[in-house]
Amino acid sequence: MWILLFGCTGTTTIIGGDSEPDPDTGSVDTADRGPDSVEELPSPDVLGQIVFEPDGGSFAEAVTVALTVKDGGGTLEYCLSDPGTTRCTWEPYAAPIDVTGSAIVRARVTLDARSQIEGRSFVELDPDLSSFESPLPVLVFWTDDSAPDSTSDVALGLTVYEPVDGAQTSLLSAPSDSGRARLHVRGSSSASFEKKAFDMELWEADDDADRKTSLLGLPANGDWVLYAPYYFDEALIRNPLAFTLSNAIGRYAPRSRMVEVFIADRGLAAGADDYLGVYVLIEEIEVDPDRVAITPMLPTDVDEPELTGGYLIKIDRTGSGEDGFYAGNAGGRFDFQQGFVAVEPTENELEREQQDYLQDHLDALGWAVDGLDGYEAILDVDSFIDHHILNLVMKNPDSFRLSGYMFQDRDGLLQAGPVWDFDRSAGSLDSRSFDPRWWDNQNETPDCTPVFTFGWYAGLFEDPSFSARYWARFEALLQAELSAEALDATIVTLATDLDEPAARDGTRWNQAEFSGELAELRAWMADRHAWMSACIAERADPRACPGG
């Protein structure tokens, strides 16, 4: 074997052979190994990489954590802390560390005034959780604070586990990710639900900056959503279904993974009572090469062409600190029901020139659609068609007017999307989407989106060219990517491995039996597809196709 000893003399000693150090002196007898047996080399001038063994994870009893430095050199130190602490009292690392309770183990390697800090989450398990297994990935959070129950940030340790080689996920296996994170409750009406959805950010070991990493095979990022399928979506998969269909027809939507979640608080070991149920890990909608792939705006982008993008906006209720803005209604011709909200850059980040550009640009679009003259030079028609179709296929009662995202790249056209928020769609417990017939909910209540007269669509559908293009695209999709067979196969695929986790979730939140809910979703989608296909085939103007 070869042993590398880093000393304080500025050299690296390489000792070869099988001899062991003298137990009293710590030296090795090299007399019988010749003049080349010991070689003095300069210490590496490259800052080494910190290696944890084990690399974070859960333990039912005390765990011993060893630290090493590879591919370089440096002085190694460590500290143990809770997730909310970024400052450490560093101690020299001399021997493996015994961890007896949940902790963030931080390690720092320093060389020539350069340093690097890494951290891993180690979470203590109650004995009742040591044998837990799942066919889904599992996220285990812990905090010395109270579990997140408001829009206030809570710092937590996070370990992520997933199935390996076809085996079930075990909480005693090596995690696929481990470190610091923060959660806060997200959502509008859903924030009042007992089962909370969370905004999640992965944090670096030494500060609260984004830790950009891949989770469960999704492209690396620090910003995520843990969506909580609950009251309206007892089939659990309506949001992933809409996202999958959008990506299938070539329109980016957030990628997602079904997971199970535990959150242990107050510094206690994670146990069965900390189970929160089935969640959906979702990419947060943001400007990013792997998400909404447009050019990020800078404060200096105040002249054209830089001024033209990229912008990510939405039609939605305003959040805390947001005023929103109204534009594009052509003097009252078009009704959006809500204002526009700047997502990236945010309202507070927009320069005055950028705010004025957005206002003027959307106003110009409104007048162009009103006069059916030149709107194709501003609006990406195909994206607005596909976005509309996806919302109609799912019969989303809040389509376009809530979470109605749009984006525009530099020197580009305004595009509709990505799709978002479909928990109340597709025959859910929201009565507005219960009937698979009717395009919108005109047969029951006005408290939903009038899909053919909402906003600019009210003008677009008056253009024979747009209408012909729209219905041709709709019919083609219903025979291909959105065929009855493709829709059903997508539902079945998304529901794979959900039976056991759904049963746990149902017990935790008193939900309906999963297999029955899934069967109802499949039947609803088949009925809707048949109704839509008949409407388009039989009517010159399918908008007038009645329910019943």
C-alpha positions as CSV (number, residue, x, y, z in Angstrom):
1,M,0.0,0.0,0.0
2,W,1.0,3.6,-0.3
3,I,0.5,6.2,2.5
4,L,0.6,9.9,2.0
5,L,1.6,11.9,5.1
6,F,1.1,15.7,4.9
7,G,3.4,17.3,7.4
8,C,4.0,20.9,8.4
9,T,7.4,21.0,6.7
10,G,5.9,21.8,3.3
11,T,6.7,18.3,1.9
12,T,4.7,15.2,1.1
13,T,6.2,11.9,2.3
14,I,5.4,8.9,0.3
15,I,6.0,5.6,2.1
16,G,5.8,2.4,0.1
17,G,5.6,-1.3,1.1
18,D,3.6,-3.2,3.6
19,S,5.5,-2.2,6.8
20,E,3.4,-0.6,9.5
21,P,4.5,2.4,11.7
22,D,6.1,1.6,15.0
23,P,3.2,1.8,17.6
24,D,5.4,3.8,20.0
25,T,7.3,6.2,17.7
26,G,5.0,6.4,14.7
27,S,8.1,5.9,12.4
28,V,8.6,3.3,9.7
29,D,11.7,1.3,9.3
30,T,12.9,1.9,5.7
31,A,16.4,0.6,6.0
32,D,15.7,-2.6,4.1
33,R,13.9,-0.9,1.2
34,G,16.7,0.9,-0.5
35,P,17.4,4.5,-1.2
36,D,14.3,5.1,-3.3
37,S,11.8,3.8,-0.8
38,V,11.1,7.2,0.7
39,E,10.7,10.2,-1.6
40,E,10.4,13.8,-0.5
41,L,8.1,15.8,-2.9
42,P,6.7,19.4,-2.6
43,S,3.2,19.6,-1.2
44,P,0.6,19.9,-3.9
45,D,-0.2,23.5,-4.9
46,V,-3.8,22.6,-5.8
47,L,-6.5,23.0,-3.2
48,G,-7.7,19.5,-2.6
49,Q,-11.2,18.1,-2.7
50,I,-12.9,17.1,0.6
51,V,-14.2,13.6,0.8
52,F,-16.7,12.5,3.4
53,E,-17.1,8.9,4.4
54,P,-20.0,8.2,4.7
55,D,-21.1,11.0,2.3
56,G,-24.0,12.2,4.6
57,G,-27.1,10.1,5.4
58,S,-29.2,8.7,8.2
59,F,-28.2,6.6,11.1
60,A,-30.0,4.8,13.9
61,E,-27.0,4.8,16.2
62,A,-23.9,7.0,16.4
63,V,-22.1,7.3,13.1
64,T,-18.4,7.9,12.6
65,V,-17.5,10.3,9.8
66,A,-14.0,10.3,8.3
67,L,-12.6,13.2,6.2
68,T,-9.9,13.1,3.6
69,V,-8.5,15.4,1.0
70,K,-7.8,14.1,-2.5
71,D,-6.4,15.5,-5.8
72,G,-4.5,18.2,-4.0
73,G,-3.5,19.4,-0.5
74,G,-4.3,21.7,2.3
75,T,-5.0,21.9,6.0
76,L,-8.3,20.1,7.0
77,E,-10.7,21.4,9.7
78,Y,-14.2,20.5,10.7
79,C,-17.2,21.6,12.8
80,L,-20.6,20.3,13.7
81,S,-23.7,22.6,13.7
82,D,-27.4,22.9,13.1
83,P,-28.6,23.8,9.5
84,G,-29.3,27.5,10.4
85,T,-25.7,28.2,11.4
86,T,-23.2,29.4,8.8
87,R,-20.4,30.3,11.2
88,C,-18.3,27.6,12.7
89,T,-15.8,27.2,15.5
90,W,-13.3,25.2,13.4
91,E,-11.2,22.5,14.9
92,P,-8.2,20.7,13.3
93,Y,-9.2,17.3,11.9
94,A,-7.1,14.6,13.4
95,A,-9.3,11.6,13.6
96,P,-12.8,10.4,12.5
97,I,-15.7,12.3,14.1
98,D,-18.4,10.6,16.2
99,V,-21.8,12.1,15.4
100,T,-24.5,11.1,17.9
101,G,-27.4,13.3,16.9
102,S,-28.6,15.1,13.7
103,A,-26.0,17.5,12.5
104,I,-24.5,19.3,9.6
105,V,-20.9,18.2,9.4
106,R,-18.8,20.9,7.7
107,A,-15.2,20.5,6.6
108,R,-12.8,23.2,5.4
109,V,-9.6,22.7,3.5
110,T,-7.2,25.7,3.4
111,L,-4.0,26.2,1.3
112,D,-2.1,29.4,0.8
113,A,-5.0,31.6,1.9
114,R,-7.4,29.7,-0.3
115,S,-10.1,27.7,1.2
116,Q,-13.1,25.5,0.3
117,I,-16.0,24.5,2.6
118,E,-18.3,21.5,2.1
119,G,-21.1,20.3,4.3
120,R,-23.2,17.1,4.6
121,S,-26.4,16.4,6.5
122,F,-26.5,13.5,8.9
123,V,-29.9,12.8,10.4
124,E,-30.7,10.5,13.3
125,L,-33.5,8.0,12.8
126,D,-35.9,6.6,15.4
127,P,-35.8,2.8,15.4
128,D,-39.3,2.8,14.0
129,L,-38.0,4.4,10.8
130,S,-34.8,2.3,10.3
131,S,-36.7,-0.3,8.3
132,F,-38.7,2.1,6.1
133,E,-38.7,1.4,2.4
134,S,-40.3,2.9,-0.6
135,P,-40.4,2.4,-4.4
136,L,-40.2,6.2,-4.7
137,P,-37.3,8.5,-3.9
138,V,-37.5,9.9,-0.3
139,L,-36.5,13.3,1.0
140,V,-35.7,13.5,4.8
141,F,-35.5,17.0,6.3
142,W,-34.6,17.9,9.9
143,T,-34.3,21.2,11.7
144,D,-33.6,22.4,15.3
145,D,-36.4,24.9,14.6
146,S,-40.1,24.2,14.2
147,A,-41.2,22.6,10.9
148,P,-42.1,25.2,8.3
149,D,-45.7,26.3,8.4
150,S,-45.7,29.8,7.0
151,T,-43.9,32.0,4.4
152,S,-41.0,32.4,6.8
153,D,-37.8,30.6,5.8
154,V,-36.7,27.6,7.9
155,A,-33.2,26.2,7.5
156,L,-33.0,22.4,7.4
157,G,-30.7,19.5,6.7
158,L,-31.7,17.4,3.7
159,T,-30.8,13.9,2.7
160,V,-32.1,12.5,-0.6
161,Y,-32.5,8.8,-1.1
162,E,-33.5,6.9,-4.3
163,P,-33.9,3.3,-5.5
164,V,-30.7,1.7,-6.7
165,D,-30.5,-1.2,-9.1
166,G,-34.2,-2.0,-8.9
167,A,-34.2,-2.2,-5.1
168,Q,-36.5,-0.2,-2.9
169,T,-35.3,3.0,-1.4
170,S,-33.8,2.5,2.1
171,L,-33.1,5.3,4.5
172,L,-29.9,3.5,5.6
173,S,-28.4,3.4,2.1
174,A,-26.1,6.0,0.8
175,P,-27.9,9.3,-0.1
176,S,-27.8,10.7,-3.6
177,D,-27.6,14.3,-2.1
178,S,-26.9,15.6,1.3
179,G,-26.6,19.2,2.6
180,R,-28.4,22.3,3.8
181,A,-31.7,23.6,2.4
182,R,-34.5,26.0,3.3
183,L,-38.2,25.6,3.0
184,H,-41.2,28.0,3.3
185,V,-44.9,27.4,2.6
186,R,-46.0,28.4,-0.9
187,G,-49.3,28.7,-2.7
188,S,-52.3,31.0,-2.7
189,S,-55.5,29.2,-1.7
190,S,-53.5,26.0,-1.1
191,A,-51.4,27.7,1.7
192,S,-54.4,27.2,4.0
193,F,-54.5,23.4,3.4
194,E,-53.3,21.1,6.2
195,K,-50.9,19.4,3.8
196,K,-48.5,22.2,2.9
197,A,-46.6,22.8,-0.4
198,F,-43.1,24.2,-0.1
199,D,-40.7,26.4,-1.9
200,M,-37.3,24.8,-1.6
201,E,-33.8,26.2,-2.0
202,L,-30.6,24.2,-1.7
203,W,-28.0,26.1,0.3
204,E,-24.3,26.1,0.3
205,A,-22.5,24.8,3.4
206,D,-21.0,28.2,4.5
207,D,-23.7,30.7,3.3
208,D,-27.3,30.9,2.1
209,A,-26.3,31.1,-1.6
210,D,-27.9,28.6,-4.0
211,R,-26.2,25.2,-4.1
212,K,-26.8,24.2,-7.7
213,T,-27.0,20.4,-8.0
214,S,-28.9,17.8,-9.8
215,L,-31.7,16.1,-7.8
216,L,-33.1,12.8,-8.9
217,G,-31.7,13.1,-12.4
218,L,-33.1,16.6,-13.1
219,P,-30.7,19.3,-14.4
220,A,-28.7,21.0,-11.7
221,N,-30.3,24.0,-10.0
222,G,-30.8,25.4,-6.5
223,D,-34.5,26.3,-6.8
224,W,-37.3,23.8,-6.5
225,V,-40.9,23.3,-5.5
226,L,-42.2,20.5,-3.3
227,Y,-45.8,20.4,-4.5
228,A,-48.3,18.7,-2.2
229,P,-51.1,16.9,-4.1
230,Y,-54.0,17.0,-1.7
231,Y,-57.7,17.7,-1.5
232,F,-58.5,18.5,-5.2
233,D,-56.1,15.9,-6.6
234,E,-56.4,12.6,-4.8
235,A,-55.0,10.9,-7.9
236,L,-51.8,12.8,-7.0
237,I,-50.5,13.2,-10.6
238,R,-52.5,16.0,-12.3
239,N,-49.7,18.5,-12.3
240,P,-47.1,16.0,-13.6
241,L,-49.6,14.9,-16.2
242,A,-50.0,18.5,-17.6
243,F,-46.2,19.0,-17.5
244,T,-45.5,15.7,-19.3
245,L,-48.1,16.4,-22.0
246,S,-46.6,19.9,-22.6
247,N,-43.1,18.5,-23.0
248,A,-44.4,15.8,-25.3
249,I,-45.7,18.4,-27.7
250,G,-42.4,20.3,-27.7
251,R,-43.3,23.0,-25.1
252,Y,-41.0,23.2,-22.1
253,A,-42.8,22.6,-18.8
254,P,-41.2,21.9,-15.4
255,R,-39.9,18.4,-15.1
256,S,-40.9,16.6,-12.0
257,R,-40.4,13.5,-9.8
258,M,-42.8,11.8,-7.4
259,V,-41.3,11.5,-3.9
260,E,-42.1,10.9,-0.3
261,V,-41.2,13.4,2.4
262,F,-40.3,13.4,6.1
263,I,-39.6,16.6,8.2
264,A,-38.3,16.1,11.7
265,D,-38.2,19.3,13.8
266,R,-36.9,20.6,17.2
267,G,-33.7,18.6,16.8
268,L,-35.4,15.3,17.4
269,A,-34.7,12.1,15.6
270,A,-36.8,11.5,12.5
271,G,-39.6,9.1,13.1
272,A,-42.8,7.7,11.6
273,D,-44.7,10.7,13.0
274,D,-42.7,13.0,10.8
275,Y,-44.1,11.5,7.6
276,L,-45.7,14.2,5.4
277,G,-46.8,12.0,2.5
278,V,-46.4,11.9,-1.3
279,Y,-45.1,15.1,-2.9
280,V,-44.0,16.1,-6.3
281,L,-40.5,17.6,-6.7
282,I,-40.8,20.2,-9.5
283,E,-38.4,22.5,-11.2
284,E,-39.3,26.1,-10.2
285,I,-40.2,28.2,-13.2
286,E,-37.2,30.5,-13.8
287,V,-34.8,31.9,-16.4
288,D,-32.1,29.2,-16.8
289,P,-30.5,27.4,-19.8
290,D,-32.3,24.2,-18.6
291,R,-35.6,25.8,-17.8
292,V,-36.9,29.0,-19.5
293,A,-34.0,29.3,-21.8
294,I,-33.9,33.0,-22.5
295,T,-31.2,35.7,-22.1
296,P,-31.1,36.9,-18.5
297,M,-31.7,40.7,-18.2
298,L,-29.1,42.9,-16.6
299,P,-29.7,46.4,-15.0
300,T,-27.6,47.8,-17.8
301,D,-29.9,46.5,-20.5
302,V,-31.8,49.7,-21.1
303,D,-31.2,50.2,-24.9
304,E,-32.3,48.1,-27.8
305,P,-31.7,45.3,-28.7
306,E,-30.8,44.4,-25.1
307,L,-33.9,46.1,-23.8
308,T,-36.1,43.6,-25.7
309,G,-35.4,40.6,-23.5
310,G,-35.4,38.3,-21.8
311,Y,-38.5,38.8,-19.7
312,L,-40.5,36.2,-17.7
313,I,-43.9,37.5,-16.7
314,K,-47.3,36.1,-15.7
315,I,-50.9,37.0,-15.3
316,D,-51.7,36.2,-11.7
317,R,-52.6,37.6,-8.2
318,T,-49.9,39.8,-6.8
319,G,-47.7,38.5,-4.0
320,S,-46.1,40.3,-1.1
321,G,-44.4,43.5,-2.2
322,E,-45.8,43.3,-5.7
323,D,-48.1,45.9,-7.4
324,G,-48.3,44.3,-10.8
325,F,-49.2,46.3,-13.9
326,Y,-52.0,46.4,-16.4
327,A,-51.3,46.5,-20.1
328,G,-52.4,45.2,-23.5
329,N,-56.2,45.5,-23.1
330,A,-56.6,47.8,-26.1
331,G,-58.6,50.4,-24.3
332,G,-60.8,47.9,-22.5
333,R,-61.3,45.6,-25.4
334,F,-59.7,42.6,-23.7
335,D,-60.3,41.4,-20.1
336,F,-57.4,39.6,-18.3
337,Q,-59.2,39.5,-14.9
338,Q,-55.8,40.0,-13.2
339,G,-52.8,42.2,-13.8
340,F,-49.4,41.2,-15.1
341,V,-46.6,40.3,-12.6
342,A,-42.9,40.6,-13.4
343,V,-41.2,37.3,-12.5
344,E,-37.7,37.7,-13.8
345,P,-36.5,40.4,-13.5
346,T,-38.8,41.0,-10.5
347,E,-40.8,44.2,-10.2
348,N,-38.2,45.6,-7.8
349,E,-35.3,44.7,-10.1
350,L,-36.8,46.2,-13.3
351,E,-35.2,49.4,-14.4
352,R,-37.5,52.3,-15.4
353,E,-36.7,51.8,-19.1
354,Q,-37.5,48.1,-18.8
355,Q,-40.8,48.7,-17.1
356,D,-41.7,51.2,-19.8
357,Y,-40.7,48.8,-22.5
358,L,-42.9,46.0,-21.2
359,Q,-45.9,48.3,-20.8
360,D,-45.5,49.8,-24.3
361,H,-44.8,46.4,-25.9
362,L,-47.9,44.7,-24.4
363,D,-50.0,47.7,-25.2
364,A,-48.8,47.5,-28.8
365,L,-49.7,43.8,-28.9
366,G,-53.2,44.5,-27.6
367,W,-53.9,47.1,-30.3
368,A,-52.4,44.8,-33.0
369,V,-54.7,41.9,-31.9
370,D,-57.7,44.2,-31.7
371,G,-57.1,45.3,-35.3
372,L,-55.9,41.9,-36.4
373,D,-53.0,43.7,-38.0
374,G,-49.4,42.8,-37.3
375,Y,-49.8,40.8,-34.1
376,E,-47.6,38.0,-35.5
377,A,-44.7,40.3,-35.4
378,I,-45.1,40.5,-31.6
379,L,-46.8,37.3,-30.5
380,D,-45.6,33.7,-31.2
381,V,-48.8,32.3,-32.5
382,D,-47.8,28.6,-32.3
383,S,-46.9,28.8,-28.6
384,F,-50.2,30.6,-27.8
385,I,-52.1,27.8,-29.7
386,D,-50.3,25.0,-27.9
387,H,-50.7,26.6,-24.5
388,H,-54.4,27.0,-25.1
389,I,-54.9,23.4,-26.2
390,L,-53.1,22.0,-23.2
391,N,-55.3,23.9,-20.8
392,L,-58.4,22.8,-22.7
393,V,-57.4,19.1,-22.8
394,M,-57.0,19.2,-19.0
395,K,-60.1,21.5,-18.6
396,N,-58.2,23.8,-16.2
397,P,-60.8,26.1,-14.7
398,D,-58.2,28.8,-13.9
399,S,-56.3,28.6,-17.2
400,F,-54.5,31.8,-18.4
401,R,-55.9,34.1,-15.7
402,L,-53.9,32.5,-12.8
403,S,-50.3,31.3,-13.1
404,G,-50.5,32.4,-16.8
405,Y,-46.8,32.5,-17.6
406,M,-45.3,34.2,-20.7
407,F,-41.7,34.9,-21.7
408,Q,-39.8,36.8,-24.4
409,D,-36.2,36.4,-25.4
410,R,-34.0,39.2,-26.8
411,D,-35.3,40.3,-30.2
412,G,-37.9,37.5,-29.9
413,L,-41.6,37.0,-29.9
414,L,-43.8,36.8,-26.8
415,Q,-44.4,33.2,-26.0
416,A,-47.1,31.6,-23.9
417,G,-46.0,29.2,-21.1
418,P,-44.8,27.3,-19.3
419,V,-48.0,25.6,-18.0
420,W,-48.4,25.6,-14.3
421,D,-51.0,24.7,-11.6
422,F,-53.4,21.9,-12.7
423,D,-54.5,20.4,-9.4
424,R,-58.1,21.5,-9.9
425,S,-58.3,20.2,-13.5
426,A,-59.3,16.9,-15.2
427,G,-62.3,15.8,-13.2
428,S,-60.9,16.9,-9.9
429,L,-63.0,17.6,-6.8
430,D,-63.3,21.2,-8.1
431,S,-66.8,21.0,-9.6
432,R,-65.8,23.4,-12.4
433,S,-63.7,20.7,-14.0
434,F,-65.9,17.7,-13.1
435,D,-67.8,17.3,-16.4
436,P,-65.5,16.1,-19.2
437,R,-67.8,17.8,-21.7
438,W,-68.0,21.6,-22.5
439,W,-64.8,23.4,-23.3
440,D,-65.0,25.5,-20.2
441,N,-67.5,25.6,-17.4
442,Q,-70.2,27.7,-19.1
443,N,-72.8,25.1,-18.1
444,E,-72.4,25.7,-14.3
445,T,-70.7,28.9,-13.0
446,P,-68.9,32.0,-14.4
447,D,-66.2,31.6,-11.8
448,C,-63.7,30.2,-14.3
449,T,-61.8,31.2,-17.4
450,P,-64.0,31.9,-20.5
451,V,-61.4,30.1,-22.6
452,F,-62.3,31.5,-26.1
453,T,-62.9,35.1,-25.0
454,F,-60.1,35.5,-22.4
455,G,-57.6,38.3,-23.0
456,W,-56.1,38.4,-26.4
457,Y,-57.7,35.1,-27.3
458,A,-61.0,37.0,-27.7
459,G,-59.4,38.8,-30.7
460,L,-57.3,36.0,-32.0
461,F,-60.3,33.7,-32.5
462,E,-61.9,36.4,-34.7
463,D,-59.1,35.9,-37.2
464,P,-60.0,33.1,-39.6
465,S,-56.4,32.4,-40.2
466,F,-55.7,31.9,-36.5
467,S,-58.8,29.8,-36.0
468,A,-58.0,27.5,-39.0
469,R,-54.4,27.1,-37.7
470,Y,-55.6,26.4,-34.2
471,W,-58.2,23.7,-35.0
472,A,-55.8,22.0,-37.4
473,R,-53.2,21.8,-34.7
474,F,-55.7,20.6,-32.1
475,E,-57.0,17.8,-34.4
476,A,-53.4,16.7,-35.3
477,L,-52.4,16.5,-31.6
478,L,-55.5,14.5,-30.7
479,Q,-54.4,11.9,-33.2
480,A,-50.7,11.9,-32.1
481,E,-49.0,13.1,-28.9
482,L,-52.4,13.7,-27.3
483,S,-54.2,10.7,-28.6
484,A,-56.5,8.7,-26.3
485,E,-53.8,5.9,-26.1
486,A,-51.0,8.4,-25.4
487,L,-53.0,10.2,-22.7
488,D,-53.8,6.9,-21.0
489,A,-50.3,5.6,-21.3
490,T,-48.9,8.8,-19.7
491,I,-51.3,8.5,-16.8
492,V,-50.3,4.8,-16.2
493,T,-46.6,5.6,-16.4
494,L,-46.9,8.5,-13.9
495,A,-48.8,6.3,-11.5
496,T,-46.1,3.6,-11.6
497,D,-44.9,2.6,-8.1
498,L,-47.5,4.9,-6.4
499,D,-49.8,2.3,-4.9
500,E,-47.9,1.7,-1.6
501,P,-46.8,5.4,-1.1
502,A,-50.4,6.6,-2.0
503,A,-51.8,4.3,0.7
504,R,-49.5,5.8,3.2
505,D,-50.4,9.3,2.0
506,G,-54.1,8.4,2.2
507,T,-53.8,7.3,5.8
508,R,-51.8,10.4,6.8
509,W,-54.2,12.9,5.2
510,N,-57.5,10.9,5.2
511,Q,-57.6,10.8,1.4
512,A,-59.7,8.6,-0.9
513,E,-58.5,5.3,-2.0
514,F,-55.9,5.8,-4.7
515,S,-56.7,3.1,-7.2
516,G,-60.3,4.4,-7.5
517,E,-59.1,8.0,-8.0
518,L,-56.7,6.9,-10.7
519,A,-59.4,4.9,-12.5
520,E,-61.7,7.9,-12.4
521,L,-58.9,10.1,-13.9
522,R,-58.3,7.6,-16.7
523,A,-62.0,7.4,-17.5
524,W,-62.5,11.1,-17.4
525,M,-59.6,11.7,-19.8
526,A,-61.0,9.0,-22.2
527,D,-64.4,10.7,-22.2
528,R,-62.9,14.1,-22.7
529,H,-60.8,13.0,-25.6
530,A,-63.8,11.4,-27.3
531,W,-65.9,14.5,-26.8
532,M,-63.2,16.9,-28.1
533,S,-62.5,14.7,-31.1
534,A,-66.1,14.6,-32.1
535,C,-66.6,18.3,-31.6
536,I,-63.7,19.1,-33.9
537,A,-64.7,16.6,-36.5
538,E,-68.4,17.5,-36.7
539,R,-68.5,21.3,-36.4
540,A,-67.2,24.1,-38.6
541,D,-66.7,26.1,-35.4
542,P,-66.0,23.7,-32.6
543,R,-66.3,26.5,-30.0
544,A,-70.1,26.1,-30.2
545,C,-70.0,22.4,-29.4
546,P,-72.4,21.9,-26.5
547,G,-72.0,19.6,-23.5
548,G,-74.5,16.9,-22.7
